[in-house]
Amino acid sequence: MDVLWLLILGFVLAGYFVLEGFVIGAGLLLGRYGTQDDTDVSVAAFAPFVLAGEVWLVAVAGVLMGAFPLLEGKIISGLYPFVVAGLVGWIIRDAGLWFRLRRTGSAWRRLWARAIVTGSGLLAVAWGFVVGNLLLGPPGPPLSAGTLFAPYTVLWAVTLPALLAVHGTAFLAHRLPGRLRPGVGRLGGKVTGLALVLTAVAAFGGLAVTVATRGPGGVPATLPLLGAVAALWWLRPRLSDGGGRTLVLSAVAVSLPAVAAGLVTAPGLLAQPASGRALAVLTAYGLGALVLVVVVQAWAWRLFTRPVEQDTPSFF
């Protein structure tokens, strides 16, 4: 049963990066194309998915605490600075969404649009440090700046935001009106080129670090990083198409680093699962909740998948 919940943890973690990832990426790019009125259209494009995407992060925390409570404490405490930074970014981003249209003044709206960009950036960088540290192995106390901010983790603090921005541009190209897609496509082409270089360096650097620290036996866990490189390679000339294929490719690229981090962490998780009785209770109640999350997410996507227009109402 512990293997089942490990697979479920991987599923909800990948789901978070796929479904909340394009919201973070779109927030990062807000204001980089078009006018202030186009900013309103962009927010209307991704706003309906904000709350639904955040539920996946709650699901990640719930599965980790319920199925692997011992290692969960070590991971949270070991990555405490980035957990706090991510929460601060999350609050700033959501505050920008909630307050941006509470007044009509242009200065007010610009202020909170910048809050969306700043919060999204802080959240993306925090996740980059988390993924980078997990790829080096499960962290734990005592905290060490030399470990938490090792060169490889700093590389991921830059790489993951670039991947999220690629996913955001793929989503925007799919959802924005046709007149905005060329600008988004040009921006996405530049972002994808940067993300491809950074991910390739991180992937091959990760293989080298793995061989040096854990030996050849640790290499298979980092192979998904090469899949992310391949997805970006295929995506780059197609990003402006705005089709479902580009969105799938960007989803693959942004989720595979999280999968690799999960594979590196998996042995430690399986070594310290919750008790059999706790897992049985979690299975009895958690699977139903997970199915509900998936159904609601599918409903939200089906309801809001059509491109927005200038007069489309925003949820924020």
N, C-alpha and C positions, 0 to 999 in steps of 0.2 A: 504493500500500500504506500510505502514511502517513495517508491519509484514512480507510482502514479502521481503523487503530489509534486514530485520533482518535475515531471513532464507538464503538469498544470502550471507550475510556477514559471517554467520556460514559456509556456503559451501566453500567459497574462503579461509577462514582461515584454515579449515580442509584440503583443497586442498594444501595449502602452506606447512603445516607440513608433508603431505604425499609425495608430489612430490619434494619439496626442502629439506625435512627432510633427505632423504637417501643420498643426496649430502653432507649435513652438516655432517652426521654420517660417511660417507665414508672418508671425509676429516679429521675427528677426528682420524681415525684409520690408516691413511696413514703412511707407514713405520713400522707398528707394525707386519708385516709378510713379508716373502720373501726378495728379494734383491732389489737393486736400480732399476734394470731392471723391476722387478715386480711392483715397484712403478709407472713406466711408463704405465704398463698395467692397473693398478688400475685407474690412472687418465684417461686413454682412456675409461675405463668402465663408469665413471660417468660424464665426461666432456660434452658429447652431451646434457645432461639434465640441465646443470647449468643455462643457460640463460632462458630456458623455465620455470624452477622452480621459478626463480626470478620474473617473470611476475606475479606470484600469489601474491607475497608481494605487488607489485604495485597495484594489484586489491583490496587487503585488504585495503590499504590506500585510494584508490579512493572511494570505497563503504563507508568507515567510514566517509570521509570528505564530500561526496555528500549527504548521507542519514541521517547522525547523526552529523552534524558539531559542535553543541554546546558541546556535551559530548566528541567528538573527541579531541577538544582543551584541555579539562580537563584531559583526559587520557594521551595525549602526554606530556603535561606540568607536570602532576603528576608522570610520569615515565621517565622524561627527561634524567636522568643519564644512564638508561638502553637503551634508544633509541640511544643516542650518542655512547655508548659502542657497540651496535649492528651494527651501521653504520661503526664504525672503524673496527670491526671484518670482516664485509662484504668486505670492501675495501682491507684489508690485505689478506683475502682469495683469492679474485679475482686477486689481484696483483701477488700472488704466482702462480696462474694458468696461467696468461698471460706471466710472465717473466721467468718461470722455464726452458723453452727450447729455450730461446733467445740466450744462449751460450751453448757450449758443455762441459765445465769443470764440473767435478764431485762436486767440492765445491760449485759452483754456483747453481747447480741443488739441492743440499742438502739444501742450504740456502732457496730457494723459496719453496721447499717441506715443510720445517719447517714453513714457512709463511702460507701455506695452513692449516697445523695442528693448528697453533696458531690462525689464523683468524677464523677457524671453531669452535675452542673451545670458543673463546670470544663471537662469535655469539650465540652459544648454551647456554652459561651461561647467557648472556643478556636475551635471550628468557625465560630461567628458572625463572629469577627474575620477568619478565613481567607476566608470567603465575601465579606464586605464589602470586604476588600482586593482580592480577585480581580475583583470587580465594578468597581473603579476602574481595573483594568488590571494586567497581570503585574508583581508587585513585584520588586525586585532590590536588591542592596547598593549603597551603604552604607545601613544601617538608620537610619531617621529616626522618632523618636517622633511628630512632627507628622503624618507620613504614615500610619504603622501605626495610630495612635489618632485618626485624623481623625473628625470628628463622624459621618460616614456609616458608618464602620466600627464605631463605638461603637453606633450604632443597630442594626446587624446583630448585635452581641454580645448585644442584648436580644431582637431579633426571632426569631432562629433558635432559641434555647431555647424560646420560646413556641410556635413551630411544632412542635418536637420533642415538647413536652408535649401538644399537640393530637393528634399522631400516637400518642403513648403512651396517651392516654385512649380513642381510637378502638379501639386494640388491646385494652385492658383491658375495655372494654365488650363486645368480641367474645368474650373468653376467660374472664372471671371468672364466678363463679356468679351466678345471677339476683338474689340478695339484695343483692349489692354493686353492681349496675349502676346503680340510681338515684343512689347517692352519687357514683359515678364520672361519671355523666351530668351531675349538677349542677356538679361541679368542672370537667368538660370544657366545659360551656357558658360558664363564666366565662373559662376559659383561651382558648377559641376566640374570644370577643369581644375579648379583649386582643390575641390574635395577628392578628385581622382588622384592627384599627386600626393596629398596628405595621407589618404587611406592606403595607397600603395606603400608609402614610407612606413606607416604604422604597421601594416600587415607583415612586410618582410622584416622590419625591425622587431616585431613581436615574435616571429619565428626564431630570429637570432637570440633574443632574450630568453625564450623558452628553452632552446637547446642548451644555452649556457647555464640556466638556473635549475631546470627540471629534467634535462636530458631529452633524448629523442622521443621518449614515451609521452611527453606533454605536447608534441607537435599537433596531433589530430584535433585537439581542442581549439587550436588557433586557426585551423584551416577555413572556417567560415569567413574569416577576414579576407581571404582571397576571393571568395564569392562576392563580397561587397565590392571589391575592385572590379571584378568582371561585370557586375550589374551597372556600375557607373560608366564603364567603357561602352557598354551597349546603349546606355541612356543618353549620353552626351549629345549625339546628333539628332535625337528624337524628342528632346525636352519640350520644344515649342509646339508639338503636335496637339497637346492637350487631351490625348486619348487615355483610355484605361490602361493600356500597356505601359505607358510611361509612369503612371502612378504605381503600378505593380512593381516595376523595376526600382523606383525610388524607395518603395516600402521594403523591398528585399535588401537594398543597400543600407538602409538606416537600421534595420532590425538585426542583421547578422552580427555586428559587433556585440550587441547584447546577448545573442545566442552564444557567441564565443566566450564571453565573460561568464555566462551560466555554466558552460561546459567545464571551464577551469575551476569553478567553485563547486561543481557537483559532487566530487568525492568527499569534500568536507561536509556538505549538507547531508549526504547519505550516511555519513559516519555518526551524525548526531540528530536523528529525527525525533519527533515527539513520540510519546508512548503509543502503543497499539490502540488503547482505548481512546486517546485523544484524537488519533487519526480516524478512528471509526466515527466518532461524533462529528468531526470536521467533514467527513465524506457524506454523512447523512444530511447535513444542512448546507455545506459549501457547494456541492455540485449543483443543487437547484439554483442557488444564487448566481453561480457562474453562468448557467444556461440563460437566466434572466438578463444578465449583463450582455451576453452575446445577442440575444433577441432584440433588446432595446437598441443596441448599437446598429444592428442590421436595419431596423425600422428607421432610425435617424438618418442613416446613409441613403436609404431608399427615398425618404421624404425630402431630403435636401440636396440630392445629387445634381439637380439641374443647374445650369449656369445662372448667376445672379444678373440683375440689371441695375441701372442707375437708381431706380425707385424701389428696389427691394428693401423691405424693412429690416433693420438690424436688431438683433436680440439684446444688444448692449448700446 
